[in-house]
Amino acid sequence: MNDVVTLSNVETPRTGPAGETIDPQRHRALGTASRASILEFVRAAGVGMTIAEVGERTGLHLSTARAHLDRLVDAGLLVKARASGGQPGRPAWRYRVAVAEAPAPAPYRALAAALLDHLSRRGHGDVRAEATRAGQAWGRHLAAATPPGGEPVDTLLDVLRGLGFNPRRHRTADGATEIHLHTCPFLELVNRNPDAICALHVGVVRGTLEHAGASPAGAVLEPFGAPDACVVRLALPNITEEPA
């Protein structure tokens, strides 16, 4: 009796340089010279670029520049956020190159995702204000689970580390307190609703400070405020910068 061997084609993922799996969506997003150039311009800018800055640099119409930038966001090559510097109003989007980062613990990502879904279904009210309020409640809860006894900034650093932000504290030239967030563990959620997720993080900061006995007033989050980090600016006394 002869054995019958059936051959079938098995499609395996193709790999790029250094064994990196090719992402078809990203490959298509870079299928035009304009988008490839825009990605390089944004990468070189460090702190990111606005639509107007990209238009000025490339000569593209603003609507065309916006379409290219958002295509790169959809492909996971860029992220966007509103960099306000703590000022009121709704500033322009600023785009920055996305980097591979470790995600937050699964329960936190699930909670944040559920909140975004809830806010999007409501379809009314100020999403940023509601996300900030929810974040404050979450921050108070996380701070309550942090060992007591430290300074408010220490408590905030513990909470942010637990969420996966890789925070580092700094002192500015004028003596102000800053915390640099070197990773964004909620990156996949940022692209779904940047306003809401950034406001949620502001709320977490303020709720943590409030629980730790410090005034949350004046605490703001500046997305892409440093070349390699988002920046939390705090109205707190001088601190000693952590060693590098």
DRENMIDO-729529 format. One line per 8 residues: number of its first residue (from 1); their letters; for each residue x, y, z of C-alpha. Coordinates in pm, whole numbers, always signed. Layout:
N
NUM = A = X/Y/Z; ...
% end
This chain:
244
1 = MNDVVTLS = +0/+0/+0; +141/+334/-105; +145/+623/+137; -14/+937/-1; +148/+1263/+98; -61/+1576/+54; +131/+1897/+7; -23/+2231/+95
9 = NVETPRTG = +104/+2584/+78; +160/+2740/+418; +197/+3116/+412; +460/+3232/+657; +519/+3590/+764; +781/+3766/+558; +1059/+3934/+743; +1248/+4250/+678
17 = PAGETIDP = +1602/+4346/+783; +1723/+4194/+1110; +1433/+3949/+1104; +1166/+4214/+1160; +822/+4096/+1046; +685/+4311/+765; +361/+4485/+857; +161/+4524/+533
25 = QRHRALGT = -29/+4829/+665; +292/+5008/+755; +447/+4906/+424; +154/+5056/+233; +162/+5373/+446; +518/+5431/+330; +431/+5352/-31; +454/+5717/-138
33 = ASRASILE = +757/+5943/-137; +556/+6217/+36; +468/+6006/+340; +817/+5862/+364; +960/+6216/+359; +708/+6338/+617; +801/+6052/+850; +1168/+6149/+823
41 = FVRAAGVG = +1091/+6517/+886; +890/+6432/+1199; +1160/+6195/+1322; +1428/+6461/+1276; +1218/+6721/+1459; +1244/+6529/+1787; +959/+6711/+1961; +724/+6643/+1671
49 = MTIAEVGE = +559/+6867/+1414; +219/+7025/+1357; +25/+7000/+1032; +119/+7361/+953; +488/+7288/+1009; +473/+6984/+783; +292/+7186/+517; +554/+7460/+534
57 = RTGLHLST = +841/+7212/+517; +699/+7007/+228; +496/+7264/+38; +187/+7043/+64; -162/+7187/+114; -268/+7158/+478; -549/+6912/+401; -305/+6693/+206
65 = ARAHLDRL = -47/+6710/+484; -318/+6618/+738; -426/+6317/+529; -68/+6188/+502; -3/+6238/+874; -321/+6060/+977; -239/+5771/+743; +93/+5734/+924
73 = VDAGLLVK = -92/+5745/+1258; -331/+5471/+1143; -32/+5259/+1047; +117/+5299/+1395; +418/+5494/+1269; +319/+5824/+1430; +122/+5928/+1738; -53/+6259/+1787
81 = ARASGGQP = -155/+6472/+2083; -245/+6832/+2157; +56/+7008/+2307; -97/+7299/+2497; +169/+7388/+2751; -111/+7405/+3005; -282/+7692/+2823; -661/+7697/+2774
89 = GRPAWRYR = -823/+7629/+2439; -774/+7359/+2181; -427/+7380/+2022; -323/+7215/+1697; -232/+6847/+1681; +138/+6769/+1714; +266/+6447/+1558; +560/+6243/+1686
97 = VAVAEAPA = +725/+5919/+1580; +587/+5617/+1764; +836/+5395/+1942; +801/+5038/+2061; +705/+5051/+2427; +598/+4801/+2690; +224/+4812/+2750; +69/+4891/+3085
105 = PAPYRALA = -53/+4600/+3296; -352/+4438/+3128; -611/+4544/+3392; -512/+4909/+3352; -530/+4893/+2972; -870/+4727/+2993; -996/+4993/+3234; -870/+5277/+3014
113 = AALLDHLS = -1016/+5116/+2701; -1354/+5070/+2871; -1354/+5437/+2971; -1279/+5550/+2616; -1559/+5332/+2482; -1798/+5473/+2740; -1709/+5833/+2655; -1736/+5773/+2281
121 = RRGHGDVR = -2083/+5618/+2318; -2213/+5912/+2519; -2141/+6149/+2233; -2202/+6467/+2432; -2032/+6683/+2692; -1666/+6774/+2726; -1477/+6447/+2678; -1155/+6590/+2816
129 = AEATRAGQ = -1321/+6718/+3133; -1500/+6389/+3193; -1182/+6188/+3131; -992/+6414/+3373; -1253/+6359/+3644; -1241/+5983/+3591; -861/+5994/+3603; -864/+6182/+3931
137 = AWGRHLAA = -1078/+5912/+4092; -844/+5649/+3949; -537/+5837/+4072; -676/+5858/+4426; -742/+5483/+4418; -391/+5402/+4294; -230/+5637/+4547; -425/+5473/+4831
145 = ATPPGGEP = -264/+5141/+4737; +88/+5293/+4748; +292/+5251/+5069; +246/+5568/+5278; +515/+5790/+5422; +678/+5935/+5112; +662/+6286/+4973; +379/+6358/+4725
153 = VDTLLDVL = +623/+6346/+4432; +749/+6006/+4549; +392/+5876/+4562; +326/+6011/+4214; +642/+5847/+4080; +537/+5514/+4235; +194/+5534/+4071; +337/+5629/+3732
161 = RGLGFNPR = +596/+5351/+3752; +323/+5102/+3833; +136/+5211/+3521; +450/+5165/+3309; +537/+5527/+3225; +908/+5500/+3318; +897/+5842/+3492; +1198/+6055/+3584
169 = RHRTADGA = +1181/+6375/+3788; +1371/+6689/+3699; +1428/+7042/+3822; +1404/+7319/+3564; +1635/+7620/+3549; +1377/+7829/+3737; +1336/+7564/+4008; +1005/+7416/+3893
177 = TEIHLHTC = +930/+7046/+3931; +883/+6828/+3625; +833/+6456/+3567; +934/+6320/+3228; +736/+6019/+3104; +972/+5826/+2878; +724/+5562/+2767; +352/+5564/+2691
185 = PFLELVNR = +215/+5224/+2793; -126/+5321/+2656; +4/+5401/+2306; -255/+5194/+2122; -529/+5385/+2306; -374/+5727/+2240; -437/+5688/+1868; -801/+5599/+1933
193 = NPDAICAL = -878/+5917/+2126; -574/+6135/+2209; -775/+6405/+2388; -943/+6159/+2621; -643/+5942/+2707; -413/+6241/+2773; -683/+6399/+2990; -717/+6069/+3176
201 = HVGVVRGT = -344/+6081/+3255; -370/+6441/+3377; -648/+6329/+3608; -438/+6041/+3744; -160/+6287/+3826; -396/+6528/+4000; -583/+6257/+4190; -257/+6104/+4313
209 = LEHAGASP = -127/+6441/+4433; -457/+6515/+4604; -452/+6185/+4794; -86/+6239/+4887; -167/+6574/+5048; -42/+6809/+4776; -245/+7057/+4578; -332/+6922/+4233
217 = AGAVLEPF = -379/+7277/+4103; -130/+7370/+3835; -41/+7013/+3739; -44/+6989/+3359; +67/+6733/+3104; +260/+6855/+2799; +251/+6581/+2532; +589/+6563/+2355
225 = GAPDACVV = +717/+6835/+2588; +1071/+6695/+2561; +1243/+6528/+2264; +1212/+6184/+2422; +924/+6225/+2667; +592/+6375/+2757; +631/+6619/+3048; +424/+6658/+3364
233 = RLALPNIT = +472/+7008/+3506; +401/+7048/+3877; +357/+7353/+4099; +555/+7199/+4386; +865/+7299/+4587; +1214/+7236/+4450; +1332/+6877/+4441; +1661/+6702/+4389
241 = EEPA = +1689/+6553/+4044; +1724/+6177/+4025; +2069/+6055/+3921; +2101/+5945/+3559
% end
